[in-house]
Structures are given as structure tokens and as C-alpha cells.
């Protein structure tokens, strides 16, 4: 979980973590498939999820809400 004084600081922390650990949690495109296939094999990847305290407190569902982001994916 990340917290900080500004949204930019929190985003910077998450970005640095994502870049440092990408080889461990990023999936690999399926081999041998034609261009344009977006499927990814996460079989050997370690899932790393992050959030911000501000997102948890702002969501009515709290930690059960859509406040988590799996590193290696762009959406929350």
C-alpha cells in the first residue's frame, strides 16, 4: 500500500516498484501466435498488487472495492 503527500509522489513510488520488479511479475506473450494477439501467460509470474490509502478510504466498499492495481497492468 502506498501513501504520500501528493498523488505524484505515490505514482512515482508505484512506477519505480513496477520498473524494478517487472521481470518477476510481468507475463509473457504466448509464443507462436500471430501478431495482434494480446493474451499473456502469467503462469510463472508473481502477482504484485498495490493500492493507495486514499483509494481505500474513498471507495464505499473499502478494500473490497476496485482500489487494487496488479503491477504490469495499466488499469486499477
Protein Blocks (a to p, Z undefined) as FASTA:
>chain_A
ZZdfbfklmmmmmmmmmmmmmmmmpccddehiaehiabdcfklpccdddddfklmmmpmn
lmmmcfbccehiabZZ
